[in-house]
Amino acid sequence: MPALRFEIQATCPVTGARAGLLHTPHGAVETPVFMPVGTQGSVKGLTQRQLEEDVDARIILGNTYHLFLRPGHEAIARMGGLHRFMHWDRAILTDSGGFQAFSLSKLTRIDDRGVLFRSHLNGDPHLFTPESTVDVQTALGSDIMMVLDECLAYPASHQAARHSMERTIRWARQAFAHWTPRSNGRQALFPIVQGSMFTDLRAECAARLAELGAEGYAVGGLSVGEPRPVSLEMTEASVPVLPADRPRYVMGVGAPEELPEYVARGVDMMDCVMPSRNARNGCLFTSTGKLIVKHARFKEDTGPVDESCSCSTCRNYSRAYLRHLFQAGEMLYCTLATIHNLRRYLDIMRQMRQAILLGTFPEFLAAARSQPVEES
């Protein structure tokens, strides 16, 4: 039996946007969905109870690289897996850790075997292979695992992009050959479409990965410095080639105003550190644009962050209070701001889902495109 079952409930006939249910061993996830990033077994600043009650996140991310280095996947497995370790009963997706190995390691070398890197913590050498990253994620016990892929920086030549794409496809095949006889019926493995910023490579990679018959597919290698319109173009080149009955996950996107654009292109799942990272840095996302909380004009502003938001931060605290906490360096600020930003993201996804179900998504998209993105 497959670990996942994806049920498409409605499709927008104009754009191809989909509303569905992703059935996982840890509950159903309504799609389209935005997944908060819990890199080291924690969404920074929030308890799991806050994630459930204040944000209502049904699925979060964990990072294989960080959990592999500390506390270690074998230790987590001995303690019952990541769900039990972090006291989270809903779904978890883990990435392969490859991107962090590329970007954080003091020394990285990539060849056909995998990624040789030195820990950013103590300099110890490690090797991630297509097989070993599956084994690490199996030990973590995540509901959705990602294959090891190679993510090129932007810009890259067509020749370099093809070479990288071919390696990514080989690694995906190796990962599935390793995983298939070990499949436990509780975890799914997603391959990742690469090809840099070349539409022909993206389409080819998607078609060749579709042959794996995976339970879902991801599009990676975006948000690596390319202009936003190029990211959308690569999504358009990749998504239609992937199996229509499987969930489609675009990794590492995006800003609030970008979420409807990806959904309009048939994307079901997204993640990004932006809502939590921006919150910690004093940027709050609202229905009328960005709010920079340190601005002096909020010093005595008794209104909520966003009049239209029903999160616990907006129900109970004023802009003035959040500004004071931020200026004073109080830890509580990060918690309250992160609750709001994540709730804002998930509310956008829920509104889109409802619009797709009601047949009004084109109108929602048009309204979203007319919304301000500047500071409010």
C-alpha positions as CSV (number, residue, x, y, z in Angstrom):
1,M,0.0,0.0,0.0
2,P,1.3,3.5,-0.8
3,A,2.2,5.7,2.1
4,L,0.4,8.7,0.6
5,R,-2.9,9.0,-1.2
6,F,-3.7,12.3,-3.1
7,E,-7.3,13.1,-3.6
8,I,-8.1,16.0,-6.1
9,Q,-11.4,17.6,-5.0
10,A,-11.6,20.4,-7.6
11,T,-9.6,21.9,-10.4
12,C,-9.9,25.4,-11.8
13,P,-10.8,25.0,-15.5
14,V,-9.2,28.4,-16.3
15,T,-5.8,28.1,-14.5
16,G,-5.4,24.5,-13.5
17,A,-5.2,25.3,-9.8
18,R,-6.1,22.3,-7.7
19,A,-7.8,21.7,-4.3
20,G,-7.1,18.4,-2.8
21,L,-6.5,16.2,0.3
22,L,-3.1,14.6,0.9
23,H,-3.7,11.6,3.1
24,T,-0.6,10.8,5.2
25,P,0.0,8.4,8.0
26,H,-0.2,11.4,10.4
27,G,-3.5,12.8,9.1
28,A,-5.0,14.5,6.1
29,V,-3.5,17.7,4.7
30,E,-5.7,20.1,2.8
31,T,-4.0,21.4,-0.4
32,P,-2.8,23.8,-1.6
33,V,-0.7,24.0,1.5
34,F,2.2,26.1,2.8
35,M,4.5,24.1,5.1
36,P,6.3,26.0,7.9
37,V,10.0,25.2,8.1
38,G,11.1,23.5,11.3
39,T,14.8,23.1,10.4
40,Q,16.2,21.5,13.6
41,G,13.0,19.8,14.8
42,S,11.5,23.2,15.8
43,V,9.8,26.1,14.0
44,K,11.9,28.9,15.5
45,G,10.1,30.6,18.4
46,L,7.0,28.4,18.5
47,T,5.9,25.5,20.6
48,Q,4.2,22.6,18.8
49,R,1.0,23.5,20.6
50,Q,1.2,27.0,19.1
51,L,1.7,25.5,15.7
52,E,-1.4,23.4,16.1
53,E,-3.7,25.9,17.9
54,D,-2.6,29.3,16.7
55,V,-1.3,28.5,13.2
56,D,-3.2,25.2,12.5
57,A,-0.2,23.8,10.5
58,R,-1.0,20.2,9.3
59,I,2.5,19.5,7.9
60,I,5.9,21.0,8.7
61,L,9.5,20.5,7.4
62,G,12.6,19.1,9.1
63,N,16.1,19.3,7.7
64,T,18.1,16.2,7.2
65,Y,21.5,17.9,7.3
66,H,21.0,19.6,10.6
67,L,19.3,16.6,12.3
68,F,22.0,14.3,10.9
69,L,24.7,16.4,12.6
70,R,22.8,17.1,15.8
71,P,21.5,15.1,17.7
72,G,21.9,12.4,15.0
73,H,19.4,10.3,13.1
74,E,20.3,7.2,15.0
75,A,19.7,8.8,18.3
76,I,16.3,10.1,17.1
77,A,15.4,6.7,15.8
78,R,16.2,5.2,19.2
79,M,13.9,7.7,20.8
80,G,11.0,6.7,18.6
81,G,11.5,8.9,15.5
82,L,11.2,12.6,14.8
83,H,7.4,12.8,15.5
84,R,7.8,11.4,19.0
85,F,11.1,13.2,19.7
86,M,9.6,16.7,19.0
87,H,6.0,15.8,20.2
88,W,4.4,16.4,16.8
89,D,1.5,14.2,15.8
90,R,0.9,15.7,12.4
91,A,2.8,15.2,9.1
92,I,6.5,15.9,8.5
93,L,8.4,16.3,5.3
94,T,12.2,16.1,5.4
95,D,14.5,17.4,2.7
96,S,17.6,15.5,1.7
97,G,20.0,17.9,3.3
98,G,22.0,18.3,0.1
99,F,21.3,22.0,-0.3
100,Q,22.5,22.7,3.2
101,A,25.6,20.6,2.6
102,F,26.3,22.8,-0.4
103,S,25.7,26.1,1.3
104,L,26.8,25.6,4.9
105,S,29.7,23.3,4.8
106,K,33.3,24.6,5.3
107,L,34.4,22.3,2.4
108,T,32.2,20.6,-0.1
109,R,33.0,18.4,-3.1
110,I,30.4,17.0,-5.4
111,D,31.0,14.0,-7.6
112,D,28.9,11.1,-8.9
113,R,29.1,9.3,-5.5
114,G,27.3,12.2,-3.7
115,V,28.3,15.2,-1.6
116,L,31.4,15.1,0.5
117,F,31.3,17.9,3.1
118,R,32.7,19.0,6.4
119,S,30.3,19.9,9.2
120,H,29.8,23.5,9.9
121,L,29.8,22.7,13.6
122,N,33.1,20.9,14.1
123,G,34.7,20.3,10.6
124,D,34.2,16.5,10.7
125,P,34.0,15.0,7.2
126,H,30.8,13.3,6.0
127,L,29.5,11.9,2.7
128,F,25.8,12.1,1.6
129,T,25.0,9.6,-1.1
130,P,21.6,9.0,-2.7
131,E,21.3,5.9,-0.6
132,S,22.5,7.3,2.7
133,T,20.2,10.3,2.7
134,V,17.2,7.8,2.3
135,D,18.5,5.8,5.2
136,V,18.8,8.9,7.4
137,Q,15.3,10.0,6.6
138,T,14.0,6.5,7.1
139,A,15.5,6.7,10.6
140,L,13.9,10.1,11.2
141,G,10.5,8.6,10.2
142,S,9.2,11.5,8.2
143,D,6.0,11.0,6.2
144,I,7.6,12.5,3.0
145,M,11.3,12.1,2.2
146,M,13.3,13.9,-0.6
147,V,15.9,12.4,-2.8
148,L,19.4,13.8,-3.0
149,D,19.7,16.3,-5.8
150,E,22.3,18.8,-7.1
151,C,21.2,22.4,-6.9
152,L,23.1,24.8,-9.1
153,A,23.6,28.5,-8.3
154,Y,22.3,31.0,-10.8
155,P,23.4,31.7,-13.4
156,A,24.7,28.5,-15.0
157,S,25.5,27.5,-18.5
158,H,23.3,25.1,-20.4
159,Q,26.1,22.6,-20.5
160,A,26.7,22.7,-16.7
161,A,22.9,22.6,-16.1
162,R,22.5,19.5,-18.3
163,H,25.4,17.8,-16.5
164,S,23.9,18.6,-13.1
165,M,20.4,17.4,-14.3
166,E,21.8,14.1,-15.5
167,R,23.5,13.6,-12.1
168,T,20.2,14.4,-10.3
169,I,18.3,11.9,-12.4
170,R,21.0,9.2,-11.7
171,W,20.8,9.9,-8.0
172,A,17.0,9.8,-8.0
173,R,17.1,6.3,-9.7
174,Q,19.7,5.1,-7.2
175,A,17.6,6.4,-4.3
176,F,14.5,4.6,-5.6
177,A,16.4,1.4,-6.3
178,H,17.6,1.5,-2.7
179,W,14.3,2.5,-1.2
180,T,11.8,0.3,-3.1
181,P,12.8,-3.1,-1.5
182,R,12.9,-1.4,1.9
183,S,9.6,0.5,1.6
184,N,7.8,0.4,4.9
185,G,4.4,1.7,3.7
186,R,4.7,4.6,6.1
187,Q,7.0,6.9,4.2
188,A,6.9,8.3,0.6
189,L,9.9,9.4,-1.5
190,F,9.8,12.4,-3.9
191,P,12.3,13.0,-6.7
192,I,13.2,16.6,-7.5
193,V,13.1,18.3,-10.9
194,Q,16.3,20.2,-11.7
195,G,17.6,21.9,-14.9
196,S,18.6,25.4,-13.7
197,M,16.8,28.1,-15.7
198,F,16.4,26.3,-19.0
199,T,12.9,25.2,-19.9
200,D,14.0,22.4,-22.2
201,L,16.0,20.8,-19.4
202,R,13.2,21.3,-16.8
203,A,10.7,19.6,-19.1
204,E,13.0,16.7,-19.9
205,C,14.0,16.2,-16.3
206,A,10.3,16.1,-15.2
207,A,9.4,13.6,-18.0
208,R,12.3,11.3,-17.1
209,L,11.6,11.4,-13.3
210,A,7.9,10.7,-14.0
211,E,9.0,7.2,-15.1
212,L,9.9,6.4,-11.5
213,G,6.2,6.3,-10.6
214,A,6.8,8.2,-7.4
215,E,4.0,9.1,-4.9
216,G,4.7,12.8,-5.5
217,Y,7.2,15.2,-7.2
218,A,9.1,18.3,-6.3
219,V,10.5,21.1,-8.3
220,G,13.8,22.3,-6.8
221,G,16.6,24.7,-7.7
222,L,14.4,27.9,-7.5
223,S,15.0,30.8,-5.2
224,V,18.8,30.6,-6.0
225,G,19.1,34.2,-7.1
226,E,17.1,34.2,-10.3
227,P,14.4,36.8,-11.1
228,R,10.9,35.9,-9.9
229,P,9.4,35.7,-13.4
230,V,12.1,33.1,-14.3
231,S,11.1,31.0,-11.3
232,L,7.5,31.0,-12.5
233,E,8.6,30.1,-16.0
234,M,10.6,27.1,-14.8
235,T,7.5,26.0,-12.8
236,E,5.4,26.3,-16.0
237,A,7.9,24.1,-17.8
238,S,8.0,21.4,-15.1
239,V,4.6,21.0,-13.6
240,P,2.5,20.1,-16.7
241,V,4.9,17.2,-17.5
242,L,4.5,15.6,-14.0
243,P,1.7,13.1,-13.3
244,A,-1.5,14.9,-12.8
245,D,-2.7,12.6,-10.1
246,R,0.3,13.1,-7.8
247,P,1.1,16.1,-5.5
248,R,3.4,18.7,-6.9
249,Y,5.8,20.5,-4.5
250,V,7.8,23.6,-5.4
251,M,10.6,24.0,-2.9
252,G,11.7,27.3,-1.2
253,V,9.0,29.7,-2.4
254,G,7.8,32.4,-1.8
255,A,6.6,35.8,-0.8
256,P,2.9,36.2,0.0
257,E,2.0,37.7,-3.3
258,E,3.7,34.8,-5.1
259,L,1.7,32.1,-3.5
260,P,-1.3,32.5,-5.8
261,E,0.9,32.6,-8.8
262,Y,2.4,29.1,-8.1
263,V,-1.0,27.7,-7.2
264,A,-2.3,29.0,-10.5
265,R,0.3,26.9,-12.2
266,G,-0.9,23.7,-10.6
267,V,1.3,23.6,-7.5
268,D,0.0,21.9,-4.4
269,M,2.7,22.3,-1.8
270,M,5.2,25.1,-1.0
271,D,7.6,26.0,1.8
272,C,9.8,28.9,2.6
273,V,11.7,30.4,5.6
274,M,10.4,33.9,4.7
275,P,7.4,34.2,7.1
276,S,9.4,33.1,10.2
277,R,12.7,34.8,9.2
278,N,11.1,38.1,8.2
279,A,9.0,38.0,11.4
280,R,12.2,37.8,13.5
281,N,13.7,40.7,11.6
282,G,10.7,43.0,12.1
283,C,8.7,42.5,8.9
284,L,5.1,41.5,9.3
285,F,2.9,40.5,6.3
286,T,-0.6,41.9,6.3
287,S,-3.6,42.1,3.9
288,T,-2.5,45.6,3.0
289,G,1.2,45.0,2.5
290,K,4.3,44.8,4.6
291,L,4.4,46.3,8.1
292,I,7.9,47.3,9.4
293,V,7.3,47.2,13.1
294,K,10.2,49.4,14.2
295,H,8.8,52.5,12.5
296,A,8.2,55.3,15.0
297,R,4.7,55.8,13.8
298,F,3.7,52.6,15.5
299,K,4.9,53.7,19.0
300,E,1.5,54.4,20.3
301,D,-0.6,52.5,17.7
302,T,-3.2,50.5,19.6
303,G,-4.5,48.7,16.6
304,P,-3.7,45.1,15.7
305,V,-1.1,44.1,13.2
306,D,-3.9,43.4,10.7
307,E,-7.5,44.2,11.3
308,S,-8.6,41.3,9.0
309,C,-6.5,38.7,10.8
310,S,-7.9,36.5,13.6
311,C,-4.6,35.0,14.9
312,S,-3.9,35.2,18.6
313,T,-1.3,37.9,18.1
314,C,-3.8,40.2,16.3
315,R,-6.6,39.4,18.8
316,N,-4.6,40.2,21.9
317,Y,-1.7,42.6,21.1
318,S,-1.2,46.0,19.6
319,R,1.3,47.3,17.0
320,A,2.7,49.5,19.8
321,Y,3.3,46.5,22.0
322,L,5.0,44.5,19.3
323,R,7.2,47.5,18.4
324,H,8.2,47.8,22.1
325,L,9.1,44.1,22.3
326,F,11.1,44.3,19.1
327,Q,13.0,47.5,20.1
328,A,13.7,46.0,23.5
329,G,15.0,42.7,22.1
330,E,12.4,40.7,24.0
331,M,12.1,37.0,22.9
332,L,8.4,37.2,23.1
333,Y,8.4,39.5,20.0
334,C,9.7,36.6,17.8
335,T,7.0,34.3,19.0
336,L,4.1,36.7,18.5
337,A,5.4,37.9,15.1
338,T,6.0,34.4,13.8
339,I,2.5,33.3,14.8
340,H,1.1,36.1,12.8
341,N,3.2,35.7,9.7
342,L,2.7,31.9,9.5
343,R,-1.0,32.4,10.1
344,R,-1.1,35.0,7.3
345,Y,0.5,32.5,4.9
346,L,-1.7,29.6,5.8
347,D,-4.8,31.8,5.7
348,I,-3.9,32.8,2.1
349,M,-3.6,29.1,1.2
350,R,-7.0,28.3,2.9
351,Q,-8.6,31.2,1.0
352,M,-7.3,29.9,-2.3
353,R,-8.5,26.4,-1.5
354,Q,-12.0,27.7,-0.8
355,A,-12.0,29.8,-4.0
356,I,-11.0,26.7,-6.1
357,L,-13.7,24.6,-4.5
358,L,-16.3,27.4,-5.1
359,G,-15.1,27.9,-8.7
360,T,-14.0,31.5,-8.1
361,F,-10.2,31.1,-8.2
362,P,-9.8,33.4,-11.3
363,E,-11.4,36.2,-9.5
364,F,-9.3,35.5,-6.4
365,L,-6.2,35.6,-8.5
366,A,-7.1,38.9,-10.2
367,A,-7.8,40.4,-6.8
368,A,-4.5,39.1,-5.4
369,R,-2.6,40.6,-8.3
370,S,-4.0,44.0,-7.5
371,Q,-3.0,43.9,-3.9
372,P,-0.2,46.2,-2.6
373,V,3.1,44.6,-1.7
374,E,4.8,47.8,-0.5
375,E,5.0,48.8,3.2
376,S,1.7,49.6,4.8
